[in-house]
Amino acid sequence: MKKVLATTALAFSLIGLTGCMNSNKPDVNACMIDGTQAPSWVCDGGATMEGGLFAVGSAEPSPLGRSFQRTEATAAARDALARQIKIKVKNMFKQFQATTGIGDAQTAEKATQNVSKQVAQATLSGSKVMKVWISPTKGTMYVLVGMPDPKAVQQEVKNAVKTSLKNDQALWQKFLAQKADKELDAAVDKEFGGAAQ
């Protein structure tokens, strides 16, 4: 009987020890950078952040110090944010053009470029550093930059589209004749509303 109890106690101890060992294993879904668990925003580029637009940039350690490293990482994040805006504007314009039938391909492409530049400029000047994480192993700095207010982003896009269309008088007249405001709002809200993608 004592032997059975000792064997049972030993079995439970081994099960408990195995459970502890398993809990120390890294989560396969965790964000791992340089063998260290990092915040999820580092790996997903800010896609899990609520609303607005976000992007992540990184910079290696520099002999010029942390301040320079932060400036470099922030610039990389802002570049990524500008690219994201350009893609979203292009998608929005395709949807808007398909709905309203406004403008030929060349005019729409020109308007897309103008809107992308205007929105990127306004958004980047309104963006800010949201979070910073430094890899404890290699010292790489990761910076999350964003414009957290989706309403402000949407308004910037709508203003930029209207300004761009007004620059082409024929296109603006066609826009007004089509009463395309609602379609524009719907396209902007679909592409720039809600959580970042």
N, CA, C and O of each residue as an XYZ file, in Angstrom:
788
protein
N       0.832     -1.207      0.000
C       0.000      0.000      0.000
C       0.862      1.250      0.000
O       0.599      2.208     -0.727
N       1.931      1.221      0.857
C       2.825      2.376      0.908
C       3.506      2.574     -0.431
O       3.730      3.702     -0.869
N       3.838      1.443     -1.087
C       4.513      1.510     -2.389
C       3.598      2.153     -3.441
O       4.055      2.948     -4.263
N       2.295      1.804     -3.409
C       1.314      2.354     -4.355
C       1.161      3.858     -4.124
O       1.121      4.642     -5.072
N       1.073      4.254     -2.826
C       0.949      5.682     -2.500
C       2.182      6.458     -2.944
O       2.063      7.561     -3.477
N       3.356      5.893     -2.730
C       4.597      6.564     -3.131
C       4.656      6.700     -4.648
O       5.074      7.739     -5.158
N       4.243      5.667     -5.372
C       4.244      5.696     -6.833
C       3.254      6.741     -7.353
O       3.546      7.474     -8.298
N       2.064      6.797     -6.711
C       1.051      7.776     -7.107
C       1.552      9.204     -6.857
O       1.380     10.078     -7.705
N       2.161      9.435     -5.716
C       2.691     10.760     -5.379
C       3.772     11.168     -6.373
O       3.833     12.316     -6.811
N       4.627     10.197     -6.722
C       5.692     10.470     -7.685
C       5.103     10.817     -9.057
O       5.593     11.724     -9.730
N       4.053     10.099     -9.472
C       3.397     10.345    -10.763
C       2.810     11.751    -10.811
O       2.975     12.465    -11.800
N       2.113     12.155     -9.719
C       1.532     13.504     -9.660
C       2.626     14.579     -9.673
O       2.454     15.632    -10.288
N       3.733     14.319     -9.007
C       4.847     15.270     -9.004
C       5.400     15.455    -10.405
O       5.684     16.575    -10.829
N       5.555     14.321    -11.138
C       6.064     14.387    -12.513
C       5.104     15.129    -13.430
O       5.530     15.908    -14.282
N       3.798     14.887    -13.254
C       2.789     15.584    -14.057
C       2.859     17.085    -13.784
O       2.825     17.896    -14.709
N       2.957     17.444    -12.508
C       3.060     18.859    -12.135
C       4.311     19.496    -12.706
O       4.270     20.624    -13.197
N       5.446     18.763    -12.642
C       6.708     19.270    -13.163
C       6.640     19.451    -14.675
O       7.141     20.439    -15.211
N       6.012     18.484    -15.368
C       5.848     18.577    -16.821
C       4.998     19.789    -17.180
O       5.296     20.501    -18.139
N       3.933     20.022    -16.404
C       3.071     21.186    -16.636
C       3.848     22.479    -16.500
O       3.668     23.395    -17.302
N       4.716     22.570    -15.489
C       5.524     23.775    -15.288
C       6.501     23.964    -16.443
O       6.701     25.077    -16.927
N       7.108     22.855    -16.878
C       8.068     22.938    -17.972
C       7.377     23.408    -19.250
O       7.933     24.223    -19.986
N       6.168     22.901    -19.525
C       5.431     23.286    -20.725
C       5.031     24.757    -20.704
O       5.007     25.409    -21.747
N       4.716     25.284    -19.514
C       4.273     26.679    -19.439
C       5.419     27.642    -19.731
O       5.181     28.807    -20.051
N       6.670     27.164    -19.624
C       7.814     28.023    -19.934
C       8.159     28.032    -21.422
O       8.976     28.840    -21.863
N       7.543     27.142    -22.194
C       7.791     27.123    -23.628
C       7.183     28.379    -24.249
O       6.108     28.817    -23.838
N       7.873     28.965    -25.244
C       7.295     30.156    -25.875
C       6.028     29.811    -26.646
O       5.933     28.751    -27.264
N       5.077     30.700    -26.603
C       3.815     30.534    -27.329
C       4.113     30.636    -28.822
O       4.737     31.598    -29.270
N       3.661     29.628    -29.602
C       3.943     29.638    -31.039
C       3.317     30.835    -31.731
O       3.815     31.273    -32.768
N       2.240     31.371    -31.183
C       1.567     32.526    -31.772
C       2.136     33.851    -31.268
O       1.743     34.922    -31.731
N       3.067     33.769    -30.311
C       3.623     34.999    -29.735
C       4.522     35.699    -30.744
O       5.046     35.081    -31.671
N       4.685     36.980    -30.546
C       5.564     37.790    -31.387
C       6.980     37.633    -30.849
O       7.291     38.115    -29.760
N       7.830     36.966    -31.603
C       9.204     36.729    -31.163
C      10.170     37.537    -32.037
O      10.145     37.443    -33.264
N      11.008     38.322    -31.389
C      12.042     39.101    -32.075
C      13.374     38.791    -31.391
O      13.502     38.936    -30.176
N      14.352     38.369    -32.170
C      15.685     38.054    -31.633
C      15.616     37.109    -30.428
O      16.392     37.238    -29.481
N      14.673     36.156    -30.480
C      14.536     35.182    -29.394
C      13.848     35.717    -28.149
O      13.835     35.048    -27.116
N      13.275     36.914    -28.231
C      12.593     37.532    -27.094
C      11.148     37.806    -27.471
O      10.859     38.196    -28.602
N      10.235     37.601    -26.519
C       8.835     37.925    -26.802
C       8.666     39.442    -26.833
O       9.040     40.151    -25.899
N       8.090     39.916    -27.942
C       7.897     41.355    -28.149
C       6.410     41.680    -28.142
O       5.586     40.776    -28.274
N       6.051     42.946    -27.991
C       4.630     43.327    -28.079
C       4.074     42.956    -29.459
O       4.802     42.997    -30.451
N       2.811     42.601    -29.522
C       2.208     42.152    -30.786
C       2.279     43.218    -31.877
O       2.406     42.874    -33.053
N       2.201     44.507    -31.521
C       2.229     45.567    -32.532
C       3.548     45.580    -33.303
O       3.589     46.048    -34.440
N       4.624     45.074    -32.702
C       5.923     45.038    -33.380
C       5.855     44.100    -34.584
O       6.349     44.429    -35.662
N       5.240     42.930    -34.395
C       5.176     41.930    -35.470
C       4.082     42.224    -36.491
O       4.256     41.949    -37.678
N       2.959     42.778    -36.045
C       1.852     42.969    -36.994
C       1.798     44.380    -37.579
O       0.846     44.721    -38.281
N       2.798     45.194    -37.300
C       2.859     46.528    -37.897
C       1.790     47.485    -37.396
O       1.485     48.477    -38.058
N       1.219     47.197    -36.235
C       0.188     48.065    -35.666
C      -1.215     47.709    -36.112
O      -2.171     48.416    -35.793
N      -1.346     46.590    -36.867
C      -2.657     46.210    -37.411
C      -3.680     45.888    -36.326
O      -4.882     45.990    -36.571
N      -3.230     45.502    -35.133
C      -4.184     45.170    -34.068
C      -4.635     46.397    -33.284
O      -5.492     46.286    -32.407
N      -4.072     47.565    -33.587
C      -4.466     48.780    -32.885
C      -5.859     49.185    -33.356
O      -6.211     48.982    -34.518
N      -6.639     49.753    -32.459
C      -8.020     50.136    -32.773
C      -8.065     51.461    -33.523
O      -7.452     52.442    -33.102
N      -8.796     51.483    -34.641
C      -9.045     52.714    -35.384
C      -7.793     53.377    -35.917
O      -6.681     52.951    -35.604
N      -7.963     54.417    -36.720
C      -6.837     55.197    -37.206
C      -5.919     54.440    -38.147
O      -6.262     53.366    -38.642
N      -4.751     55.012    -38.385
C      -3.721     54.407    -39.225
C      -2.438     54.300    -38.423
O      -2.058     55.235    -37.717
N      -1.765     53.150    -38.532
C      -0.551     52.908    -37.759
C       0.483     52.194    -38.614
O       0.136     51.450    -39.532
N       1.747     52.422    -38.310
C       2.834     51.714    -38.989
C       4.014     51.612    -38.025
O       4.158     52.411    -37.100
N       4.860     50.597    -38.273
C       6.014     50.354    -37.418
C       7.292     50.541    -38.222
O       7.386     50.122    -39.376
N       8.270     51.174    -37.595
C       9.600     51.310    -38.181
C      10.626     50.834    -37.174
O      10.360     50.818    -35.972
N      11.795     50.447    -37.655
C      12.831     49.985    -36.735
C      14.181     50.558    -37.125
O      14.384     50.987    -38.261
N      15.095     50.560    -36.175
C      16.456     51.025    -36.426
C      17.409     50.255    -35.518
O      17.119     49.998    -34.350
N      18.553     49.897    -36.091
C      19.597     49.201    -35.324
C      20.271     50.205    -34.386
O      20.182     51.414    -34.600
N      20.946     49.705    -33.346
C      21.686     50.619    -32.469
C      22.705     51.430    -33.275
O      23.264     50.937    -34.254
N      22.938     52.662    -32.862
C      23.835     53.548    -33.603
C      24.880     54.156    -32.661
O      24.585     54.431    -31.498
N      26.089     54.361    -33.163
C      27.099     55.046    -32.348
C      26.682     56.484    -32.031
O      27.229     57.123    -31.131
N      25.689     56.982    -32.800
C      25.205     58.346    -32.565
C      24.209     58.421    -31.416
O      23.752     59.508    -31.064
N      23.866     57.277    -30.827
C      23.025     57.263    -29.637
C      21.557     56.952    -29.882
O      21.109     56.812    -31.020
N      20.818     56.848    -28.771
C      19.397     56.484    -28.788
C      18.537     57.513    -29.519
O      17.582     57.156    -30.209
N      18.877     58.780    -29.365
C      18.073     59.835    -29.984
C      18.088     59.689    -31.509
O      17.048     59.794    -32.159
N      19.274     59.446    -32.071
C      19.393     59.251    -33.514
C      18.663     57.977    -33.930
O      17.982     57.954    -34.955
N      18.806     56.923    -33.136
C      18.141     55.646    -33.424
C      16.624     55.831    -33.456
O      15.947     55.289    -34.329
N      16.099     56.593    -32.509
C      14.654     56.855    -32.466
C      14.204     57.659    -33.691
O      13.158     57.374    -34.274
N      14.999     58.665    -34.078
C      14.673     59.470    -35.257
C      14.629     58.599    -36.504
O      13.737     58.742    -37.340
N      15.600     57.691    -36.626
C      15.684     56.795    -37.772
C      14.488     55.830    -37.810
O      13.894     55.619    -38.868
N      14.143     55.254    -36.667
C      13.008     54.316    -36.583
C      11.693     55.038    -36.868
O      10.817     54.487    -37.534
N      11.551     56.256    -36.373
C      10.339     57.047    -36.597
C      10.186     57.395    -38.076
O       9.085     57.338    -38.622
N      11.299     57.756    -38.722
C      11.259     58.070    -40.162
C      10.837     56.840    -40.964
O      10.058     56.955    -41.909
N      11.347     55.667    -40.593
C      10.975     54.423    -41.285
C       9.484     54.130    -41.106
O       8.816     53.689    -42.042
N       8.968     54.378    -39.899
C       7.541     54.154    -39.632
C       6.685     55.126    -40.441
O       5.640     54.745    -40.968
N       7.124     56.372    -40.539
C       6.362     57.369    -41.312
C       6.367     57.029    -42.798
O       5.367     57.247    -43.481
N       7.471     56.502    -43.305
C       7.518     56.046    -44.698
C       6.507     54.929    -44.924
O       5.785     54.917    -45.920
N       6.468     53.989    -43.976
C       5.521     52.869    -44.079
C       4.083     53.375    -44.026
O       3.214     52.854    -44.725
N       3.832     54.392    -43.197
C       2.496     54.986    -43.083
C       2.101     55.661    -44.409
O       0.962     55.536    -44.858
N       3.041     56.365    -45.019
C       2.773     57.029    -46.305
C       2.446     56.001    -47.389
O       1.541     56.223    -48.194
N       3.176     54.875    -47.421
C       2.891     53.815    -48.401
C       1.508     53.223    -48.173
O       0.773     52.943    -49.121
N       1.164     53.037    -46.903
C      -0.148     52.492    -46.546
C      -1.271     53.425    -47.023
O      -2.292     52.971    -47.541
N      -1.062     54.729    -46.840
C      -2.047     55.736    -47.274
C      -2.216     55.672    -48.793
O      -3.337     55.691    -49.302
N      -1.088     55.596    -49.511
C      -1.125     55.558    -50.976
C      -1.945     54.357    -51.464
O      -2.760     54.491    -52.377
N      -1.732     53.194    -50.859
C      -2.472     51.977    -51.244
C      -3.956     52.140    -50.950
O      -4.800     51.783    -51.773
N      -4.277     52.682    -49.768
C      -5.679     52.859    -49.387
C      -6.387     53.866    -50.307
O      -7.537     53.657    -50.694
N      -5.689     54.962    -50.654
C      -6.275     55.965    -51.551
C      -6.527     55.347    -52.925
O      -7.572     55.580    -53.531
N      -5.571     54.561    -53.413
C      -5.708     53.914    -54.717
C      -6.927     52.980    -54.722
O      -7.722     53.001    -55.662
N      -7.073     52.162    -53.671
C      -8.233     51.262    -53.545
C      -9.540     52.045    -53.500
O     -10.522     51.689    -54.151
N      -9.526     53.129    -52.709
C     -10.724     53.946    -52.552
C     -11.118     54.583    -53.881
O     -12.300     54.624    -54.225
N     -10.123     55.085    -54.637
C     -10.410     55.712    -55.923
C     -10.973     54.711    -56.927
O     -11.885     55.044    -57.684
N     -10.442     53.492    -56.941
C     -10.958     52.457    -57.850
C     -12.433     52.200    -57.567
O     -13.252     52.124    -58.483
N     -12.753     52.070    -56.287
C     -14.145     51.806    -55.887
C     -15.037     52.999    -56.245
O     -16.135     52.832    -56.776
N     -14.545     54.203    -55.945
C     -15.292     55.434    -56.196
C     -15.532     55.620    -57.693
O     -16.641     55.952    -58.112
N     -14.496     55.405    -58.491
C     -14.601     55.567    -59.944
C     -15.561     54.538    -60.540
O     -16.333     54.851    -61.447
N     -15.507     53.294    -60.018
C     -16.409     52.252    -60.517
C     -17.863     52.596    -60.207
O     -18.750     52.325    -61.016
N     -18.111     53.191    -59.042
C     -19.472     53.526    -58.628
C     -20.033     54.703    -59.420
O     -21.188     54.682    -59.847
N     -19.197     55.740    -59.613
C     -19.702     56.970    -60.223
C     -19.425     57.073    -61.712
O     -20.135     57.781    -62.426
N     -18.401     56.376    -62.190
C     -18.031     56.489    -63.607
C     -17.361     57.809    -63.916
O     -17.353     58.249    -65.066
N     -16.785     58.461    -62.881
C     -16.166     59.770    -63.084
C     -14.737     59.622    -63.598
O     -13.939     58.857    -63.057
N     -14.431     60.381    -64.666
C     -13.057     60.513    -65.137
C     -12.524     59.308    -65.887
O     -12.948     58.174    -65.665
N     -11.569     59.584    -66.793
C     -10.901     58.481    -67.473
C      -9.767     57.968    -66.592
O      -9.502     58.521    -65.524
N      -9.104     56.917    -67.041
C      -8.062     56.274    -66.231
C      -6.919     57.230    -65.909
O      -6.421     57.246    -64.783
N      -6.501     58.028    -66.895
C      -5.380     58.951    -66.689
C      -5.736     60.030    -65.666
O      -4.930     60.344    -64.790
N      -6.933     60.593    -65.775
C      -7.381     61.625    -64.835
C      -7.509     61.056    -63.432
O      -7.116     61.691    -62.453
N      -8.064     59.850    -63.344
C      -8.231     59.207    -62.037
C      -6.877     58.923    -61.402
O      -6.712     59.097    -60.195
N      -5.899     58.483    -62.208
C      -4.549     58.197    -61.686
C      -3.887     59.466    -61.176
O      -3.233     59.462    -60.133
N      -4.064     60.568    -61.929
C      -3.505     61.866    -61.526
C      -4.151     62.325    -60.212
O      -3.465     62.785    -59.299
N      -5.464     62.193    -60.131
C      -6.176     62.572    -58.902
C      -5.716     61.706    -57.737
O      -5.533     62.203    -56.626
N      -5.528     60.398    -57.989
C      -5.064     59.469    -56.937
C      -3.711     59.910    -56.392
O      -3.505     59.925    -55.178
N      -2.781     60.272    -57.286
C      -1.450     60.715    -56.856
C      -1.540     61.992    -56.022
O      -0.899     62.106    -54.977
N      -2.348     62.957    -56.494
C      -2.509     64.217    -55.758
C      -3.101     63.990    -54.371
O      -2.632     64.545    -53.378
N      -4.150     63.153    -54.327
C      -4.811     62.873    -53.051
C      -3.847     62.150    -52.111
O      -3.765     62.482    -50.928
N      -3.119     61.160    -52.637
C      -2.151     60.415    -51.822
C      -1.151     61.357    -51.169
O      -0.879     61.260    -49.972
N      -0.597     62.288    -51.982
C       0.399     63.227    -51.452
C      -0.208     64.123    -50.379
O       0.374     64.307    -49.310
N      -1.403     64.688    -50.676
C      -2.047     65.601    -49.721
C      -2.374     64.895    -48.405
O      -2.108     65.409    -47.318
N      -2.960     63.700    -48.535
C      -3.368     62.970    -47.326
C      -2.145     62.537    -46.528
O      -2.123     62.651    -45.302
N      -1.126     62.041    -47.229
C       0.096     61.615    -46.540
C       0.719     62.791    -45.805
O       1.136     62.655    -44.655
N       0.787     63.957    -46.469
C       1.358     65.148    -45.843
C       0.590     65.528    -44.579
O       1.179     65.742    -43.519
N      -0.733     65.608    -44.710
C      -1.562     66.014    -43.568
C      -1.515     64.972    -42.458
O      -1.406     65.314    -41.281
N      -1.600     63.696    -42.839
C      -1.611     62.637    -41.839
C      -0.270     62.524    -41.134
O      -0.208     62.361    -39.916
N       0.800     62.613    -41.908
C       2.127     62.495    -41.304
C       2.422     63.667    -40.381
O       3.071     63.500    -39.349
N       1.943     64.862    -40.752
C       2.176     65.995    -39.852
C       1.314     65.883    -38.595
O       1.651     66.447    -37.555
N       0.192     65.147    -38.695
C      -0.663     64.942    -37.528
C      -0.363     63.654    -36.778
O      -0.984     63.362    -35.756
N       0.599     62.883    -37.293
C       0.910     61.599    -36.651
C       1.847     61.804    -35.464
O       2.485     62.846    -35.321
N       1.907     60.786    -34.627
C       2.803     60.877    -33.470
C       3.310     59.485    -33.106
O       2.733     58.467    -33.490
N       4.404     59.475    -32.357
C       4.948     58.215    -31.864
C       4.035     57.729    -30.751
O       3.805     58.431    -29.766
N       3.511     56.504    -30.923
C       2.565     55.945    -29.959
C       3.265     55.037    -28.939
O       2.970     55.083    -27.745
N       4.196     54.211    -29.433
C       4.874     53.252    -28.557
C       6.296     53.024    -29.052
O       6.592     53.193    -30.236
N       7.175     52.636    -28.123
C       8.563     52.304    -28.457
C       8.918     51.023    -27.709
O       8.576     50.866    -26.537
N       9.604     50.109    -28.392
C      10.099     48.889    -27.747
C      11.507     48.634    -28.249
O      11.775     48.747    -29.445
N      12.416     48.288    -27.331
C      13.799     47.993    -27.700
C      14.080     46.531    -27.390
O      13.848     46.066    -26.274
N      14.581     45.814    -28.387
C      14.931     44.406    -28.212
C      16.071     44.296    -27.204
O      17.137     44.876    -27.411
N      15.854     43.550    -26.103
C      16.909     43.446    -25.089
C      18.137     42.668    -25.584
O      19.225     42.803    -25.026
N      17.957     41.850    -26.640
C      19.089     41.057    -27.125
C      19.996     41.841    -28.061
O      21.210     41.874    -27.860
N      19.422     42.475    -29.088
C      20.253     43.167    -30.083
C      20.177     44.685    -29.998
O      20.958     45.384    -30.644
N      19.243     45.197    -29.207
C      19.136     46.646    -29.051
C      18.402     47.353    -30.178
O      18.392     48.583    -30.234
N      17.773     46.578    -31.094
C      17.008     47.197    -32.180
C      15.802     47.922    -31.586
O      15.108     47.385    -30.722
N      15.561     49.143    -32.057
C      14.428     49.928    -31.558
C      13.273     49.840    -32.550
O      13.460     50.002    -33.756
N      12.081     49.583    -32.027
C      10.856     49.531    -32.833
C       9.951     50.662    -32.379
O       9.719     50.845    -31.184
N       9.442     51.419    -33.342
C       8.599     52.576    -33.035
C       7.265     52.420    -33.756
O       7.228     52.142    -34.955
N       6.171     52.602    -33.021
C       4.833     52.595    -33.599
C       4.404     54.046    -33.783
O       4.302     54.802    -32.816
N       4.153     54.428    -35.039
C       3.710     55.786    -35.345
C       2.287     55.686    -35.857
O       1.951     54.756    -36.590
N       1.454     56.636    -35.476
C       0.087     56.564    -35.962
C      -0.677     57.858    -35.859
O      -0.268     58.821    -35.211
N      -1.798     57.829    -36.523
C      -2.796     58.880    -36.399
C      -4.019     58.147    -35.865
O      -4.773     57.558    -36.640
N      -4.225     58.176    -34.551
C      -5.214     57.301    -33.929
C      -6.677     57.672    -34.146
O      -7.561     56.891    -33.792
N      -6.956     58.845    -34.719
C      -8.340     59.270    -34.877
C      -8.820     58.993    -36.308
O      -8.480     59.750    -37.217
N      -9.607     57.920    -36.532
C     -10.042     57.602    -37.889
C     -10.886     58.705    -38.520
O     -10.849     58.884    -39.737
N     -11.641     59.442    -37.720
C     -12.482     60.529    -38.246
C     -11.620     61.624    -38.867
O     -11.959     62.169    -39.917
N     -10.498     61.943    -38.211
C      -9.596     62.975    -38.740
C      -8.989     62.514    -40.064
O      -8.855     63.307    -40.996
N      -8.622     61.234    -40.149
C      -8.052     60.682    -41.385
C      -9.102     60.751    -42.498
O      -8.806     61.178    -43.614
N     -10.322     60.328    -42.188
C     -11.403     60.344    -43.180
C     -11.648     61.761    -43.701
O     -11.829     61.957    -44.903
N     -11.654     62.739    -42.809
C     -11.892     64.126    -43.215
C     -10.779     64.632    -44.122
O     -11.038     65.326    -45.105
N      -9.526     64.278    -43.783
C      -8.388     64.670    -44.622
C      -8.533     64.097    -46.033
O      -8.269     64.784    -47.020
N      -8.956     62.831    -46.118
C      -9.117     62.183    -47.425
C     -10.211     62.886    -48.224
O     -10.016     63.194    -49.399
N     -11.352     63.140    -47.601
C     -12.469     63.796    -48.300
C     -12.076     65.186    -48.798
O     -12.391     65.552    -49.930
N     -11.393     65.958    -47.958
C     -10.943     67.295    -48.363
C      -9.970     67.207    -49.535
O     -10.061     67.981    -50.488
N      -9.040     66.256    -49.456
C      -8.031     66.109    -50.503
C      -8.663     65.688    -51.829
O      -8.268     66.179    -52.887
N      -9.641     64.782    -51.779
C     -10.310     64.339    -53.012
C     -11.016     65.520    -53.656
O     -10.885     65.739    -54.860
N     -11.760     66.278    -52.872
C     -12.507     67.410    -53.434
C     -11.567     68.473    -54.003
O     -11.839     69.030    -55.067
N     -10.473     68.755    -53.310
C      -9.494     69.726    -53.807
C      -8.912     69.238    -55.131
O      -8.773     70.009    -56.081
N      -8.576     67.957    -55.181
C      -7.991     67.384    -56.390
C      -8.973     67.429    -57.559
O      -8.588     67.763    -58.680
N     -10.232     67.094    -57.305
C     -11.240     67.128    -58.370
C     -11.483     68.557    -58.856
O     -11.693     68.782    -60.048
N     -11.455     69.521    -57.935
C     -11.682     70.924    -58.313
C     -10.567     71.446    -59.215
O     -10.778     72.374    -59.996
N      -9.377     70.848    -59.106
C      -8.254     71.274    -59.948
C      -8.495     70.944    -61.421
O      -7.865     71.530    -62.302
N      -9.397     70.017    -61.683
C      -9.785     69.696    -63.060
C     -11.247     70.102    -63.200
O     -12.147     69.395    -62.745
N     -11.475     71.264    -63.843
C     -12.816     71.856    -63.882
C     -13.864     70.910    -64.472
O     -14.977     70.815    -63.955
N     -13.506     70.210    -65.559
C     -14.464     69.301    -66.212
C     -14.826     68.146    -65.275
O     -15.984     67.738    -65.180
N     -13.814     67.639    -64.596
C     -14.048     66.533    -63.668
C     -14.916     66.985    -62.492
O     -15.794     66.248    -62.043
N     -14.666     68.196    -61.998
C     -15.439     68.746    -60.874
C     -16.905     68.935    -61.270
O     -17.802     68.631    -60.484
N     -17.153     69.438    -62.489
C     -18.526     69.625    -62.966
C     -19.241     68.271    -63.060
O     -20.414     68.141    -62.707
N     -18.501     67.272    -63.545
C     -19.082     65.938    -63.670
C     -19.390     65.371    -62.276
O     -20.418     64.726    -62.068
N     -18.482     65.625    -61.332
C     -18.662     65.175    -59.948
C     -19.938     65.786    -59.359
O     -20.748     65.087    -58.750
N     -20.103     67.104    -59.551
C     -21.287     67.800    -59.037
C     -22.564     67.301    -59.722
O     -23.593     67.114    -59.073
N     -22.485     67.090    -61.040
C     -23.655     66.620    -61.794
C     -24.086     65.232    -61.340
O     -25.275     64.915    -61.318
N     -23.107     64.413    -60.980
C     -23.407     63.038    -60.548
C     -23.885     62.989    -59.094
O     -24.358     61.954    -58.626
N     -23.758     64.114    -58.385
C     -24.063     64.144    -56.944
C     -23.342     62.987    -56.248
O     -23.948     62.174    -55.550
N     -22.026     62.948    -56.467
C     -21.210     61.805    -56.054
C     -20.732     61.863    -54.602
O     -19.976     60.997    -54.162
N     -21.171     62.877    -53.864
C     -20.733     63.018    -52.472
C     -20.961     61.756    -51.642
O     -20.082     61.328    -50.895
N     -22.155     61.164    -51.780
C     -22.476     59.977    -50.971
C     -21.572     58.804    -51.326
O     -21.121     58.070    -50.446
N     -21.309     58.630    -52.619
C     -20.427     57.549    -53.064
C     -19.011     57.770    -52.547
O     -18.325     56.832    -52.142
N     -18.584     59.049    -52.570
C     -17.257     59.386    -52.057
C     -17.178     59.067    -50.568
O     -16.223     58.437    -50.112
N     -18.183     59.502    -49.813
C     -18.212     59.222    -48.373
C     -18.153     57.730    -48.105
O     -17.410     57.278    -47.234
N     -18.940     56.962    -48.857
C     -18.978     55.508    -48.664
C     -17.617     54.881    -48.971
O     -17.155     54.008    -48.236
N     -16.975     55.327    -50.059
C     -15.672     54.784    -50.444
C     -14.609     55.113    -49.397
O     -13.801     54.260    -49.029
N     -14.620     56.376    -48.917
C     -13.642     56.802    -47.907
C     -13.868     56.039    -46.606
O     -12.918     55.542    -46.001
N     -15.136     55.945    -46.173
C     -15.438     55.251    -44.920
C     -15.035     53.787    -44.982
O     -14.545     53.225    -44.003
N     -15.247     53.168    -46.155
C     -14.890     51.747    -46.293
C     -13.380     51.565    -46.206
O     -12.902     50.641    -45.548
N     -12.632     52.434    -46.861
C     -11.174     52.256    -46.929
C     -10.459     52.779    -45.691
O      -9.452     52.203    -45.280
N     -10.959     53.865    -45.083
C     -10.250     54.486    -43.976
C     -10.971     54.393    -42.634
O     -10.471     54.908    -41.634
N     -12.120     53.755    -42.594
C     -12.855     53.654    -41.331
C     -12.455     52.433    -40.551
O     -11.880     51.494    -41.101
N     -12.761     52.440    -39.259
C     -12.534     51.261    -38.416
C     -11.070     51.010    -38.142
O     -10.239     51.914    -38.227
N     -10.766     49.753    -37.808
C      -9.407     49.385    -37.414
C      -8.478     49.374    -38.607
O      -8.897     49.116    -39.735
N      -7.219     49.656    -38.349
C      -6.204     49.608    -39.394
C      -6.073     48.194    -39.914
O      -6.225     47.225    -39.171
N      -5.785     48.087    -41.219
C      -5.681     46.748    -41.796
C      -4.276     46.412    -42.133
O      -4.006     45.319    -42.631
